[in-house]
């Protein structure tokens, strides 16, 4: 498994209220996506990013960190083989990612995620 990016997940009560802080003040001006309960703000040049989350819509808890990986199946198999606490099993989501939640040794919930590649390479 190779980690492609690490994105902090910050719990907020209102994504719209958080927008001016993360976009205007911190300069994370590009809103990559907004699902209503999670949004990602990114600095266009460096691609530094932060996700803000109100309440994970499909998971049992809010993660503190999202890791994009190149091989989600290998990551899941390795997490299980290592005996880590799988908080949410490997699941395909309607917005095009497959992910699972795993608890680190200190109890933090980590969202391991990858975009699925279709047969035509997209």
C-alpha positions, -999 to 999 in steps of 0.1 A, spaced: 0 0 0 12 35 -9 -3 66 7 -11 92 -19 -22 120 4 -31 127 40 -60 151 47 -70 162 82 -107 159 90 -118 187 113 -152 184 130 -173 215 126 -209 223 135 -217 241 102 -197 238 70 -210 271 56 -199 290 87 -165 274 85 -160 284 49 -148 319 54 -122 307 79 -107 279 58 -112 296 23 -106 333 31 -84 334 61 -63 302 55 -63 306 18 -77 272 10 -97 288 -17 -108 258 -39 -138 238 -27 -130 204 -42 -164 190 -31 -192 196 -7 -216 168 2 -235 188 28 -219 170 57 -183 170 45 -164 195 23 -127 198 12 -110 231 9 -77 231 -10 -49 256 -18 -48 255 -56 -11 257 -61 4 235 -33 -27 212 -31 -26 214 7 -61 205 19 -84 203 49 -117 185 52 -144 198 74 -170 173 87 -203 178 106 -212 141 110 -201 113 87 -232 104 68 -224 67 64 -198 60 91 -203 53 128 -181 82 138 -161 111 124 -125 103 115 -97 126 124 -77 119 93 -83 106 58 -56 88 39 -59 82 2 -41 50 -8 -32 34 -41 -46 -1 -32 -76 -1 -9 -80 -38 -9 -44 -44 2 -47 -17 29 -78 -34 42 -63 -69 42 -32 -56 59 -52 -38 86 -72 -70 93 -41 -92 93 -24 -68 117 -53 -71 141 -63 -35 141 -98 -25 152 -118 -21 120 -144 5 130 -162 3 96 -157 -24 70 -146 -19 34 -175 -1 17 -181 14 -17 -197 48 -14 -222 65 -38 -198 94 -44 -172 71 -61 -148 61 -33 -142 29 -14 -132 33 22 -129 17 56 -123 31 91 -96 18 113 -87 27 149 -50 36 156 -34 24 189 -45 56 207 -81 54 196 -81 78 167 -103 68 138 -86 69 104 -105 69 72 -86 49 46 -99 57 11 -94 53 -26 -112 61 -58 -122 30 -77 -109 28 -112 -134 15 -137 -127 -8 -166 -122 22 -190 -95 36 -166 -116 64 -151 
